Amino acid sequence: MVQLLVPLMLLLAAALVGLLLLDRWRSARLRERMVDLILDLPEPEAADTLWRDAASLLQLTRMRSLVGQSPLMRRLALRLVQGDVPLRLGQAGLLLFASAGLGAGLGVLLGRGFGISPGGMGVGGALLLPLALWSMLDAWTTRRIERRERQLPNFCTQMLSSLRTGATPLTALQAAARISPDPLGRSLRSLVDVLQLGVSPNVAWRDWAQRCGGDHAQLLATGLRLKWEAGGQMTSMLAHILESMQTRERMILRVGTLTAQAKLGSYVLSLLPVGFMIFSYLVNKRIYDFVMQDPVGPKVLLGGAGLVIVGFFWLRRLAKLKF
């Protein structure tokens, strides 16, 4: 039964690719027919087909909303938005499924090469490769959020300078967004466009904080929303927010200094087994040949590699403090 999982997952990935292509083809046809309907070109029979396709599109939207109720898919969509990844939710899900199929195929090939159960290796590969892609996406998003967090104090300083010279809040926001570097500048320019369309500042700042992520963005959005709801001076509110951001930055630097030894220790402890194995192979290759000839040897090596990887992430987790 385990060996049947690999072809089933490959078949599922192929079916998802086919469904995505079919969805794009039907959407393109629907757009063409809507354009023709505006120009009064189609026959009356085509109008019936148009509404039937529109109903199918509504069903597809309903299915997508059901998929969006999953906490995992919501987290994936949020990380895509926060990381400015040019992929939609469906494309990212399809990529994960395709990576599961690819990982299953690679696992089967490695299992046959090392003499291990191909079914078990296929299942392991189908799980590890999507997890690796998810970890890469999470690391990329975290790096983007940290860059925005470091840029926000300068943004607050620029807004304070503009407000103290007599500029309105929207004008100060436009000036600061124009000179702010990416990725913060891009998100601020989108915020300016939303405000110019007439969206309420409370809603616009709340949505901006959700798209950006990070504690500094939440602090800034909450402070500005409180100002619009309760009143008060914008300059004093921004000054308090800027002071809080700078205090938190100093705390982050101090914590990073204190945990630097623990982070370095995670690298050393993770690389020591690999270095010892390479040293043993260079000094006496017979040890490596004896291990590989034993039926249990490759399994022990793979298990040790897995434990080293788990230990590395565990040590990094212990050295990462949240406050």
C-alpha positions in Angstrom: 0.0 0.0 0.0 2.8 2.4 0.8 4.3 1.9 -2.7 1.0 2.9 -4.3 1.2 6.3 -2.6 3.9 7.6 -4.9 2.1 7.1 -8.2 -1.2 8.3 -6.6 0.5 11.6 -5.5 2.1 12.0 -9.0 -1.4 11.5 -10.5 -2.9 14.0 -8.1 -0.3 16.6 -9.0 -0.9 16.0 -12.8 -4.7 16.3 -12.2 -4.2 19.6 -10.3 -2.1 21.0 -13.2 -4.8 20.0 -15.6 -7.5 21.6 -13.6 -5.5 24.8 -13.3 -5.0 25.0 -17.1 -8.7 24.3 -17.6 -9.6 27.0 -15.2 -7.4 29.5 -17.0 -8.8 28.5 -20.4 -12.4 28.9 -19.2 -11.6 32.3 -17.6 -10.0 33.5 -20.9 -13.0 32.4 -22.8 -15.3 34.1 -20.4 -13.4 37.4 -20.7 -13.6 37.2 -24.5 -17.3 36.6 -24.4 -17.9 39.4 -22.0 -16.0 41.8 -24.3 -18.0 40.5 -27.3 -21.2 41.1 -25.3 -20.2 44.7 -24.6 -19.6 45.3 -28.3 -23.0 43.6 -29.2 -21.2 41.0 -31.4 -22.5 37.6 -30.1 -25.6 35.8 -31.1 -28.4 35.3 -28.5 -27.3 31.7 -28.0 -23.9 32.9 -26.9 -25.5 35.0 -24.2 -26.9 31.8 -22.6 -23.5 30.2 -22.7 -22.0 33.4 -21.1 -24.3 33.2 -18.1 -23.8 29.5 -17.8 -20.0 30.1 -17.7 -20.6 32.9 -15.2 -22.5 30.5 -12.9 -19.6 28.1 -13.2 -17.2 30.9 -12.2 -19.3 31.6 -9.2 -19.1 28.0 -8.2 -15.4 28.2 -8.5 -15.3 31.3 -6.3 -17.3 29.4 -3.7 -14.9 26.5 -3.8 -12.0 28.9 -3.4 -13.7 30.5 -0.3 -14.1 27.0 1.2 -10.4 26.3 0.6 -9.6 29.7 2.2 -11.3 28.5 5.5 -8.4 26.2 6.1 -5.9 27.7 8.7 -3.0 26.3 6.7 -4.2 28.0 3.5 -4.9 31.3 5.3 -1.4 31.3 6.7 0.1 30.5 3.3 -1.9 33.4 1.8 -0.8 35.7 4.5 2.9 34.8 4.1 2.6 35.3 0.4 1.3 38.8 0.9 3.7 39.8 3.6 6.7 38.5 1.6 5.6 40.3 -1.6 5.8 36.9 -3.4 4.5 37.2 -7.0 2.3 34.1 -6.6 -1.3 33.7 -6.0 -2.7 31.2 -3.5 -3.7 28.6 -6.1 -0.3 28.8 -7.8 1.5 28.4 -4.5 -0.7 25.4 -3.5 0.0 23.8 -6.9 3.7 24.4 -6.4 3.6 22.6 -3.1 1.7 19.7 -4.6 4.1 19.5 -7.5 7.0 19.5 -5.1 5.4 16.7 -3.1 5.3 14.6 -6.3 8.9 15.5 -7.2 10.0 14.7 -3.7 8.3 11.4 -3.8 10.0 10.5 -7.1 13.4 11.5 -5.8 12.8 9.5 -2.6 12.0 6.4 -4.6 15.2 6.8 -6.6 17.3 7.3 -3.5 15.7 4.4 -1.8 16.5 2.1 -4.7 20.0 3.4 -4.9 20.7 2.9 -1.1 18.8 -0.3 -0.8 16.2 1.2 1.5 12.4 0.8 1.2 11.4 2.9 -1.9 7.9 3.4 -0.5 9.0 4.8 2.8 11.6 7.0 1.1 9.0 8.2 -1.4 6.6 9.2 1.5 9.5 10.9 3.3 10.5 12.8 0.1 6.9 13.8 -0.5 6.8 15.4 3.0 10.3 16.8 3.2 10.4 18.8 -0.1 7.2 20.8 0.5 8.3 21.4 4.1 11.6 22.7 2.7 9.8 25.1 0.3 7.6 26.2 3.1 10.6 26.9 5.3 12.2 28.9 2.5 9.0 31.0 2.0 8.8 31.6 5.8 12.5 32.6 5.9 12.0 35.0 2.9 8.9 36.5 4.5 10.6 37.0 7.8 13.5 38.7 6.2 11.2 41.1 4.3 9.3 41.9 7.5 12.5 42.6 9.4 13.7 44.9 6.6 10.4 46.8 6.9 10.7 46.9 10.6 14.2 48.5 10.4 12.9 51.1 7.9 9.9 52.2 9.9 11.7 54.4 12.5 13.2 56.5 9.6 9.7 56.7 8.1 8.3 58.1 11.4 11.1 60.6 11.6 10.4 61.8 8.0 6.7 62.1 8.8 7.4 64.1 12.0 9.7 66.5 10.1 7.0 67.1 7.5 4.2 67.6 10.1 6.3 70.0 12.1 6.7 72.2 9.0 2.9 72.5 8.6 2.1 69.6 6.2 -1.2 67.7 6.5 -1.0 64.0 7.5 -1.8 62.8 4.0 0.8 65.1 2.4 3.4 64.0 5.0 2.6 60.4 4.3 2.9 61.0 0.5 6.3 62.7 0.9 7.6 59.9 3.3 6.3 57.2 1.0 8.0 58.7 -2.0 11.5 58.7 -0.5 11.2 55.5 1.6 13.2 52.5 0.2 11.6 49.2 -0.7 10.0 47.1 0.6 8.5 49.7 2.9 8.1 52.3 0.2 6.0 50.0 -2.0 3.6 49.2 0.8 3.3 52.9 1.8 2.6 53.9 -1.8 -0.2 51.3 -2.0 -1.5 52.8 1.3 -1.5 56.3 -0.2 -3.5 55.0 -3.2 -6.0 53.4 -0.9 -6.5 56.6 1.1 -6.9 58.7 -2.0 -9.7 56.4 -3.2 -11.7 57.4 -0.1 -11.2 54.4 2.2 -11.4 55.2 5.9 -8.0 55.7 7.5 -8.8 53.2 10.3 -9.6 50.5 7.8 -6.7 51.4 5.5 -4.1 51.4 8.3 -5.4 48.2 9.8 -5.2 46.4 6.4 -1.7 47.8 5.8 -0.5 46.5 9.2 -1.9 43.0 8.3 -0.2 43.0 4.9 3.2 44.2 6.3 3.3 42.1 9.5 5.7 42.8 12.3 5.3 44.5 15.7 6.4 48.0 14.6 3.8 48.0 11.8 1.1 46.9 14.3 2.2 49.6 16.8 2.2 52.4 14.2 -1.2 51.4 12.8 -2.7 51.1 16.2 -1.4 54.5 17.3 -2.6 56.2 14.2 -6.0 54.6 14.4 -6.4 55.7 18.1 -5.5 59.2 17.0 -8.2 59.3 14.4 -10.8 57.8 16.8 -10.0 59.7 20.0 -8.4 62.8 18.5 -5.1 64.5 19.6 -2.0 65.7 17.9 -0.4 63.6 15.3 3.1 64.8 16.1 2.9 63.8 19.8 1.5 60.4 18.8 4.2 59.7 16.3 6.9 60.9 18.7 5.7 58.3 21.3 5.6 55.6 18.6 9.1 56.5 17.4 10.5 56.3 20.9 8.9 52.9 21.5 10.4 51.6 18.2 13.8 52.8 19.0 13.7 51.3 22.5 12.6 48.0 21.1 15.4 48.1 18.5 17.9 48.6 21.3 16.5 45.6 23.1 16.7 43.5 20.0 20.3 44.4 19.5 21.1 43.6 23.1 19.3 40.2 23.0 21.1 39.4 19.7 24.4 40.1 21.4 23.6 37.9 24.3 22.4 35.0 22.2 25.2 35.2 19.6 27.2 32.5 21.5 24.2 30.1 21.5 23.6 30.7 17.7 27.3 30.0 17.0 27.1 26.8 19.2 24.2 25.5 17.0 26.4 25.8 13.9 29.4 24.1 15.6 27.4 21.2 17.1 25.6 20.6 13.8 28.8 20.6 11.7 30.9 18.5 14.1 29.3 15.2 13.1 29.6 16.0 9.4 33.2 17.0 9.8 34.0 13.9 11.8 32.4 11.7 9.1 34.5 13.5 6.4 37.7 13.1 8.4 37.0 9.4 9.0 36.4 8.9 5.3 39.7 10.6 4.3 41.7 8.8 7.0 40.3 5.3 6.6 37.9 4.6 3.7 37.4 1.0 4.9 35.2 2.2 7.7 32.9 3.9 5.2 32.9 0.9 2.9 32.1 -1.4 5.9 29.1 0.8 6.9 27.7 1.0 3.4 28.0 -2.8 2.8 26.1 -3.5 6.0 22.3 -3.6 5.3 21.7 -1.4 8.4 24.5 1.1 7.6 22.7 3.4 5.1 19.7 3.6 7.4 21.8 4.6 10.3 23.5 7.3 8.2 20.1 8.7 7.1 18.8 8.6 10.6 21.8 10.4 11.9 21.5 13.0 9.2 17.9 13.5 10.2 18.7 13.9 13.8 21.5 16.4 13.0 19.0 18.5 11.1 16.4 18.3 13.8 19.0 19.2 16.4 20.2 22.2 14.4 16.7 23.7 14.2 16.0 22.9 17.8 19.1 24.7 19.0 18.3 27.7 16.8 14.8 27.7 18.3 16.2 27.8 21.8 18.5 30.7 20.9 15.7 32.7 19.4 13.9 34.8 22.0 10.5 36.5 21.5 9.4 39.5 23.4 
